[in-house]
Amino acid sequence: MAVVVKYVVERNGVERMTFTTKKEADAYDKMLDIAESLEVMLEKVDVPLSEQQVESLALEIAKSKDDFMAVLKGAKEPTTKSTAKAKAKKADNIASIKDNDEQQAS
């Protein structure tokens, strides 16, 4: 029998996400705190948004907070580590067509 430690992020009695490390759980919890604060701000804007739109927008901004911070500080394009990591991760999942052709020819 194995013992597995899981870190569960819970909000208002609802389990949101489970992680294997405390660091990841804390980061996700912090992101949810930011999203809640953004929701309060977005509810005050003079643009008609539904409750669902406010919640979704706040969560997406919180997920990409580093990119938004860079843009708000005057950067032309968001070029943060998170953007570079996401691009690298996508590239890792793509197999080269040339490599596949060489393997099939063998």
VENLIN-V998049 format. One record per residue. N is the residue number from 1. SS is DSSP state (~ for helix, > for strand, _ for the rest). PHI is phi in whole degrees, 0 to 359 (* if undefined). D_CENTER is the distance of its C-alpha to the mean C-alpha in whole Angstrom. Layout:
N_SS_PHI_D_CENTER + N_SS_PHI_D_CENTER
//
This chain:
1___*_34 + 2___258_31 + 3___257_29 + 4___240_25 + 5___267_23 + 6___233_20 + 7_>_251_18 + 8_>_251_17 + 9_>_266_15 + 10_>_234_17 + 11_>_231_17 + 12___51_21 + 13___78_22 + 14_>_248_19 + 15_>_289_18 + 16_>_266_14 + 17_>_197_13 + 18_>_242_15 + 19_>_231_14 + 20___263_17 + 21___233_17 + 22_~_295_17 + 23_~_300_15 + 24_~_295_12 + 25_~_296_13 + 26_~_296_14 + 27_~_296_10 + 28_~_294_9 + 29_~_298_12 + 30_~_295_12 + 31_~_298_8 + 32_~_293_10 + 33_~_299_13 + 34_~_298_12 + 35_~_299_11 + 36_~_296_15 + 37_~_295_16 + 38_~_294_15 + 39_~_301_16 + 40_~_299_20 + 41_~_294_20 + 42_~_293_19 + 43_~_293_22 + 44___268_24 + 45___290_24 + 46___268_26 + 47___234_25 + 48___290_25 + 49___230_22 + 50___287_22 + 51_~_300_20 + 52_~_295_18 + 53_~_295_17 + 54_~_299_17 + 55_~_297_14 + 56_~_295_12 + 57_~_296_12 + 58_~_299_12 + 59_~_294_8 + 60_~_294_7 + 61_~_295_9 + 62_~_296_8 + 63_~_296_4 + 64___249_6 + 65_~_302_9 + 66_~_295_11 + 67_~_295_11 + 68_~_295_13 + 69_~_298_15 + 70_~_298_16 + 71_~_295_17 + 72_~_294_19 + 73___275_20 + 74___110_22 + 75___292_20 + 76___289_21 + 77___224_18 + 78___289_15 + 79___232_15 + 80___272_13 + 81_~_299_12 + 82_~_295_9 + 83_~_292_10 + 84_~_294_13 + 85_~_296_12 + 86_~_296_10 + 87_~_294_13 + 88_~_296_15 + 89_~_296_13 + 90_~_296_15 + 91_~_294_18 + 92_~_295_18 + 93___272_18 + 94___255_21 + 95___271_25 + 96___289_27 + 97_~_295_30 + 98_~_300_32 + 99_~_298_32 + 100_~_296_32 + 101_~_295_35 + 102_~_294_37 + 103_~_292_36 + 104_~_290_38 + 105_~_288_41 + 106___286_42
//
